[in-house]
Amino acid sequence: MVTEQALPKFAAITETLRRRILEGVYAPGSRLPSSNDLPAEFGVGKQTIVRVLSDLSREGLIVSRQGRGTFVATVLPTSNDREAKTKALTIAVIFRRTLSPEAYQMRGWFGGVVAGVLNYLGMSPAQVQTSIESGDRNAPGRVRLGQPGIPHRVELLGEPPSLDTGVPIPEIFALRPDAILPVSIFDDAYLQRLLDAADVHGVPAVLVDYWTRRLGARTDCVVVDNHPGYHAATEDLLGRGLARIHFVGAYSASHTPGHFRDGNTRHGRVDPDSYLRMAAWRQALDEAGVEAPASWSHFSTSMPADLDRLAERLWSLPAEERPQAVVCHNMPMAERLREGFARRGTSLAAVGVGEPGSGARLTVSAEDIGRTAADLARQRLREPQADQPRRPFVKAAVPTLFQLPSGGTLS
């Protein structure tokens, strides 16, 4: 039997931490000692600990959360699961539009999703090597991501600039992926064709940031749960004594700019997520005994000119009807409306979904979405053969969170 002392130092540290996790010394969900404490305890450099944590992450024993530290997984994998996690995987992440540098540089929404997938596979975004396989750095068609010493790879695919029909499906499966993750693709017809091809090739797919009843009957999905954050934001506004709280939803990107109609969507397709966010806003008002007339709900594009017209319309209402606050589809809309009121010498509390920052906003972890999607795909790959029972398709939801600034004000 090989003892821990006989192992190389790197392997011995890995085994020590693995045993502490499996024996409950580090409880599920608890935070591991910091990247300063572990090197000091074992008398090694930080790079050795980074390698150890990377291996434990690949086994599914720990999860890294940006800006918060490293945590023990809430549900520990079995020994068979851990063994499966070390086998080489290729995951194809598919985007509807031309692949932007933010995606492979792990910045913004799409980059956060990619970072979550990499993290789940035990890769550190800071150590990932990027290879542009087609196109150029500003408009690549395909980008390969990998990290030395880790067997997995992630392929990012974007729509060629010359097309408007999505990434060609044969090109996706020519890469022989083990799983595919379409991200923020809202074209049902394209997704149906993609899932048809995935079935033919026996490749599991997980839809990211999109769900319909029909698609959800065919595959797993990961979506944003807007209810917790929007409900909490509305409650906070009510708690500040603001009674007239309006909602501003968004038209989908396919809507022609230049229109907004209060409480009426005949002239554009409303983003489906706006209806879900509006439901949370309305529920919070109902629970507080505040009646929200139809005139309190509005829909607009994100075009500055449209939002400026909406701000003028709302500000022009009689003082006793003018909104004191707005809960918006996203933070850029909220900021534009707040600025429109400020130019007229009136304050307006405003909040919406946006990336973490100093102001009050609703946030969602794109990394958690990427990790969840990769985990669902891995679960499918570990399932028994087709003639044996398989779990139902699931819709996993990552919640929005309401974030207040340090000063505690929204205006």
C-alpha positions, 0 to 999 in steps of 0.5 A: 500500500502506498502511504501518504508520506510516500506520495509526491508532495503535490499528490500527498496534499491532494489526498489530505484535502480529499480525505478531509472533505470526504470525512466531513472535516470540511463540511459540504458547503463550507469554505476552505482555508484561504490561498494564503493559509493552505501554502503556509500549512503545507509549506509549499508555494501557491502554485502547488495549492492552485494545482491541488485545488484544480484537481479537487475541482475536477473531481467535483469536490470543491467549487470556486466562486469569484471574489468569495473563495473556494467552497466544498461542494454541497453534494459530494460525488461518489467515487465513480462520479469522481473517476468519471470527472477525470475523463477527457471531455469536449464541450461545445458552447454555441452562440447565436451571433458572431463570437465576441472577444468578451466570450473567450476573454471571460468578460461580461455575461457570455464570458461569465457563462464560459468561465463557469463551464471552465471552472466546472471542468477544473480550469482556471480562466487565468491559466486557460490557453486560447486558440482561435481556430477560425476567423480573427481575434475581433470576429472569430468563428471558433475558439478552443480553450484548454489548460495544460495538465487538464484533459478537457477542452471547451470549443466556442462557436459563433455565427459566421458574419456572412450568415444570419442562420446560426452556427452551421449544425454540421460544423458543430458535430464535426468537432465530435463534442461530448455535450453542447451548450447553446447560450442565449439562442432564442430561435426555436426552429434552429434549436429544434434542428440542433436537438434533432442532430444531437439526438442522431449523434447521441450528444446531450444538449443543455439550453442556457438562458432559454426555455419553452415548454416544447423544448423543455420536453426534449432537453435540460435547460438552465434559466435565470429565476428573476422572482427573488431579486425583483420581489426583494427590490420592490419590497425594498422600495416600498420599505423606503416609503415609495408608493408609486413604483412603476415597471418598465419591461423590454421589447425583444431584440426583434422589435422595431425601435421607435415605439413604446406603449403603456400597458399594451404590447400590440406593437412589439414582442415583449421579452418573455423574461419581462413578464416574469419580472413584472409578475414578481414586481406585482406580487410584492405590491399586492402583498403590501396592499398596493394596487398597481393600475395598468398605467404603471406598467410600460414597455420600451426598447433599450434605445436611448431615444425611446427611453428618453421619450418614456422618461419625458412622458412619465415626468409630465404626469401630474405630481400626484401620479408621477412615479417615485421609482421604477423597476426595469428590465435591465440596469441600462434602462433604469439608469437612462430613466433616472438621468431623464428625471434628473435633467428635469430636477426630479429624483427617481429611484431606479433598479434593474438587472446589471453586472455587479457594481457600486449602485443598487441593482439586480445581479445573477451569476453567469458563472453559476449558470455555466457551472450548472449547465456543465453539471447537467451535461455531465449527469447526462453523460453518466446515465445508463444505456438507452434501454434503462430508466433515465431521469426526466429533463429538468429546468434548473434556475439560478436566482437573481439577487438584489444588491444595495450600494454601500450608501444604501440608496437607489437614487 
